[in-house]
Protein backbone atom coordinates (compact mmCIF):
# COMPACT_ATOMS: atom_id res chain seq x y z
CA UNK A 1 0.00 0.00 0.00
CA UNK A 2 2.82 2.40 0.84
CA UNK A 3 4.32 1.96 -2.64
CA UNK A 4 0.96 2.62 -4.31
CA UNK A 5 0.47 5.76 -2.25
CA UNK A 6 3.96 7.02 -3.05
CA UNK A 7 3.41 6.44 -6.77
CA UNK A 8 0.08 8.27 -6.62
CA UNK A 9 1.65 11.27 -4.92
CA UNK A 10 4.69 11.43 -7.19
CA UNK A 11 2.39 11.32 -10.21
CA UNK A 12 1.02 14.70 -9.13
CA UNK A 13 4.45 16.36 -8.93
CA UNK A 14 5.29 19.20 -11.30
CA UNK A 15 8.18 17.03 -12.51
CA UNK A 16 7.18 13.65 -13.90
CA UNK A 17 8.50 10.77 -11.80
CA UNK A 18 8.08 7.49 -13.72
CA UNK A 19 7.41 4.37 -11.67
CA UNK A 20 9.80 2.21 -13.71
CA UNK A 21 12.04 2.25 -16.79
CA UNK A 22 9.27 0.98 -19.10
CA UNK A 23 6.97 3.83 -18.09
CA UNK A 24 9.82 6.31 -18.44
CA UNK A 25 10.57 5.10 -21.97
CA UNK A 26 6.90 5.08 -23.02
CA UNK A 27 6.22 8.53 -21.60
CA UNK A 28 9.29 9.87 -23.40
CA UNK A 29 8.20 8.18 -26.64
CA UNK A 30 4.68 9.58 -26.36
CA UNK A 31 5.72 13.01 -25.09
CA UNK A 32 3.83 12.67 -21.81
CA UNK A 33 5.15 15.30 -19.42
CA UNK A 34 2.46 15.21 -16.71
CA UNK A 35 -0.36 12.94 -15.56
CA UNK A 36 -3.25 13.14 -13.15
CA UNK A 37 -4.13 9.92 -11.34
CA UNK A 38 -7.15 11.42 -9.63
CA UNK A 39 -9.46 11.05 -12.64
CA UNK A 40 -8.72 7.36 -13.01
CA UNK A 41 -9.05 6.88 -9.24
CA UNK A 42 -12.44 8.61 -9.30
CA UNK A 43 -13.63 6.50 -12.24
CA UNK A 44 -12.55 3.31 -10.49
CA UNK A 45 -14.27 4.24 -7.24
CA UNK A 46 -17.47 5.15 -9.08
CA UNK A 47 -17.43 1.81 -10.89
CA UNK A 48 -16.90 -0.12 -7.65
CA UNK A 49 -19.62 1.88 -5.92
CA UNK A 50 -22.12 0.92 -8.62
CA UNK A 51 -22.25 -2.66 -7.33
CA UNK A 52 -24.79 -3.40 -4.60
CA UNK A 53 -22.37 -5.63 -2.67
CA UNK A 54 -18.83 -6.99 -2.61
CA UNK A 55 -20.28 -10.36 -3.61
CA UNK A 56 -21.84 -8.79 -6.74
CA UNK A 57 -18.54 -7.16 -7.65
CA UNK A 58 -16.68 -10.46 -7.20
CA UNK A 59 -19.26 -12.34 -9.32
CA UNK A 60 -19.02 -9.72 -12.09
CA UNK A 61 -15.22 -9.83 -11.99
CA UNK A 62 -15.08 -13.63 -12.27
CA UNK A 63 -17.16 -13.47 -15.45
CA UNK A 64 -14.93 -10.93 -17.20
CA UNK A 65 -12.66 -11.89 -20.07
CA UNK A 66 -9.71 -9.45 -19.92
CA UNK A 67 -8.97 -9.40 -23.66
CA UNK A 68 -12.63 -8.87 -24.55
CA UNK A 69 -12.90 -6.06 -21.97
CA UNK A 70 -9.81 -4.37 -23.38
CA UNK A 71 -11.30 -4.46 -26.87
CA UNK A 72 -14.60 -3.14 -25.52
CA UNK A 73 -13.17 -0.12 -23.69
CA UNK A 74 -10.01 0.84 -25.59
CA UNK A 75 -10.77 3.39 -28.24
CA UNK A 76 -7.35 4.99 -28.72
CA UNK A 77 -4.97 2.83 -30.71
CA UNK A 78 -1.32 3.36 -31.51
CA UNK A 79 -0.81 5.09 -34.83
CA UNK A 80 -4.24 6.76 -34.98
CA UNK A 81 -4.33 10.12 -36.70
CA UNK A 82 -5.85 13.17 -34.98
CA UNK A 83 -8.81 12.87 -37.35
CA UNK A 84 -9.45 9.26 -36.32
CA UNK A 85 -9.28 10.23 -32.65
CA UNK A 86 -11.79 13.05 -33.19
CA UNK A 87 -14.37 10.74 -34.85
C-alpha positions as a Python dict, from the first residue, in 0.01 Angstrom:
ca = {
    (1, 'X'): (0, 0, 0),
    (2, 'X'): (282, 240, 84),
    (3, 'X'): (432, 196, -264),
    (4, 'X'): (96, 262, -431),
    (5, 'X'): (47, 576, -225),
    (6, 'X'): (396, 702, -305),
    (7, 'X'): (341, 644, -677),
    (8, 'X'): (8, 827, -662),
    (9, 'X'): (165, 1127, -492),
    (10, 'X'): (469, 1143, -719),
    (11, 'X'): (239, 1132, -1021),
    (12, 'X'): (102, 1470, -913),
    (13, 'X'): (445, 1636, -893),
    (14, 'X'): (529, 1920, -1130),
    (15, 'X'): (818, 1703, -1251),
    (16, 'X'): (718, 1365, -1390),
    (17, 'X'): (850, 1077, -1180),
    (18, 'X'): (808, 749, -1372),
    (19, 'X'): (741, 437, -1167),
    (20, 'X'): (980, 221, -1371),
    (21, 'X'): (1204, 225, -1679),
    (22, 'X'): (927, 98, -1910),
    (23, 'X'): (697, 383, -1809),
    (24, 'X'): (982, 631, -1844),
    (25, 'X'): (1057, 510, -2197),
    (26, 'X'): (690, 508, -2302),
    (27, 'X'): (622, 853, -2160),
    (28, 'X'): (929, 987, -2340),
    (29, 'X'): (820, 818, -2664),
    (30, 'X'): (468, 958, -2636),
    (31, 'X'): (572, 1301, -2509),
    (32, 'X'): (383, 1267, -2181),
    (33, 'X'): (515, 1530, -1942),
    (34, 'X'): (246, 1521, -1671),
    (35, 'X'): (-36, 1294, -1556),
    (36, 'X'): (-325, 1314, -1315),
    (37, 'X'): (-413, 992, -1134),
    (38, 'X'): (-715, 1142, -963),
    (39, 'X'): (-946, 1105, -1264),
    (40, 'X'): (-872, 736, -1301),
    (41, 'X'): (-905, 688, -924),
    (42, 'X'): (-1244, 861, -930),
    (43, 'X'): (-1363, 650, -1224),
    (44, 'X'): (-1255, 331, -1049),
    (45, 'X'): (-1427, 424, -724),
    (46, 'X'): (-1747, 515, -908),
    (47, 'X'): (-1743, 181, -1089),
    (48, 'X'): (-1690, -12, -765),
    (49, 'X'): (-1962, 188, -592),
    (50, 'X'): (-2212, 92, -862),
    (51, 'X'): (-2225, -266, -733),
    (52, 'X'): (-2479, -340, -460),
    (53, 'X'): (-2237, -563, -267),
    (54, 'X'): (-1883, -699, -261),
    (55, 'X'): (-2028, -1036, -361),
    (56, 'X'): (-2184, -879, -674),
    (57, 'X'): (-1854, -716, -765),
    (58, 'X'): (-1668, -1046, -720),
    (59, 'X'): (-1926, -1234, -932),
    (60, 'X'): (-1902, -972, -1209),
    (61, 'X'): (-1522, -983, -1199),
    (62, 'X'): (-1508, -1363, -1227),
    (63, 'X'): (-1716, -1347, -1545),
    (64, 'X'): (-1493, -1093, -1720),
    (65, 'X'): (-1266, -1189, -2007),
    (66, 'X'): (-971, -945, -1992),
    (67, 'X'): (-897, -940, -2366),
    (68, 'X'): (-1263, -887, -2455),
    (69, 'X'): (-1290, -606, -2197),
    (70, 'X'): (-981, -437, -2338),
    (71, 'X'): (-1130, -446, -2687),
    (72, 'X'): (-1460, -314, -2552),
    (73, 'X'): (-1317, -12, -2369),
    (74, 'X'): (-1001, 84, -2559),
    (75, 'X'): (-1077, 339, -2824),
    (76, 'X'): (-735, 499, -2872),
    (77, 'X'): (-497, 283, -3071),
    (78, 'X'): (-132, 336, -3151),
    (79, 'X'): (-81, 509, -3483),
    (80, 'X'): (-424, 676, -3498),
    (81, 'X'): (-433, 1012, -3670),
    (82, 'X'): (-585, 1317, -3498),
    (83, 'X'): (-881, 1287, -3735),
    (84, 'X'): (-945, 926, -3632),
    (85, 'X'): (-928, 1023, -3265),
    (86, 'X'): (-1179, 1305, -3319),
    (87, 'X'): (-1437, 1074, -3485),
}
